[in-house]
Amino acid sequence: MQNLESEYQNLAELYEIAPDDADVLGAIENLSIAAHQAKFITLFREPADNNGAFLFIQAGAGGTEAQDWAQMLSRMYARWAERHGFVTEIIEEHEGDTAGIKNITYRISGDRAYGWLKNEIGVHRLVRISPFNANGKRQTSFASVDVWPDIDDAIEIEINEKDLRIDTYRASGAGGQHVNKTDSAVRITHIPTNTVVTCQNERSQIQNREMAMKMLRSKLYELEMQKRAEAEDAAKAAQKKIEWGSQIRNYVLYPYQLVKDVRTNVEKTDSGSVLDGELDDFMLASLQQS
């Protein structure tokens, strides 16, 4: 908050000198956005809320339609991260059979990325005129989103090597000759919890294993947080479970435009702006509710 106050004083002085300067006006607008977001910092209360995040998007049943929708969601969250100045890295991606993607895992680095994203977990439903149907019929598609924190060394997670099964396999998709000709991809299974993580986008098996272990630690942390939530509040825990068909948000592009969050009833009629990454209103409402 002190940084915001200091920047406000500096911009106030610059505005008096050059009220029409485009750079000054742009900086004032950015400061206004930052001040608006700063009001909600108190909503980030959990130990991992200030950390980065891993974001996983999975296409639902429905083939090309659902895979195209998964790619639209992928772009939406990437644009949202860009708006916040976060850094995105694709950990693993599987392309669709004809178009879109089957699934994708992002690592999103930046202050409070997990705090912002944690309530995006669930099923997202799209209604539109299908671009893949010659008859122009309305189509409903589903994709699921999962989020877990990118935990750092400050949060201790004990993992027994005896509880792990580590498999290597040949990476698929883009990545060049090195990736496709060696067993560089890594899959780690945590046997007691049946938690599985994979990584194939790094350049070597060692790097993929390091990233997979980081993802595993983060997933196990999230599982522990869910167990604590179940013990404290069963209703709250139920909201965190991912169950197919329990959509959290509807994106309607036809016969009208409307994006509505079924948990908070927040809605926007400009579907295009939402799909272009304007998600903060939905996220803040979920944070306030929880």
Secondary structure as GFF3:
##gff-version 3
##sequence-region A 1 290
A	DSSP	alpha_helix	2	17	.	.	.	ID=ss1
A	DSSP	alpha_helix	22	38	.	.	.	ID=ss2
A	DSSP	three_ten_helix	41	43	.	.	.	ID=ss3
A	DSSP	beta_strand	52	59	.	.	.	ID=ss4
A	DSSP	alpha_helix	64	83	.	.	.	ID=ss5
A	DSSP	beta_strand	87	95	.	.	.	ID=ss6
A	DSSP	beta_strand	101	109	.	.	.	ID=ss7
A	DSSP	alpha_helix	113	117	.	.	.	ID=ss8
A	DSSP	three_ten_helix	118	120	.	.	.	ID=ss9
A	DSSP	beta_strand	122	129	.	.	.	ID=ss10
A	DSSP	beta_strand	138	150	.	.	.	ID=ss11
A	DSSP	three_ten_helix	161	163	.	.	.	ID=ss12
A	DSSP	beta_strand	164	169	.	.	.	ID=ss13
A	DSSP	alpha_helix	176	181	.	.	.	ID=ss14
A	DSSP	beta_strand	185	190	.	.	.	ID=ss15
A	DSSP	beta_strand	195	199	.	.	.	ID=ss16
A	DSSP	alpha_helix	205	232	.	.	.	ID=ss17
A	DSSP	alpha_helix	234	240	.	.	.	ID=ss18
A	DSSP	beta_strand	247	252	.	.	.	ID=ss19
A	DSSP	beta_strand	258	261	.	.	.	ID=ss20
A	DSSP	beta_strand	267	268	.	.	.	ID=ss21
A	DSSP	alpha_helix	271	275	.	.	.	ID=ss22
A	DSSP	alpha_helix	280	289	.	.	.	ID=ss23
###
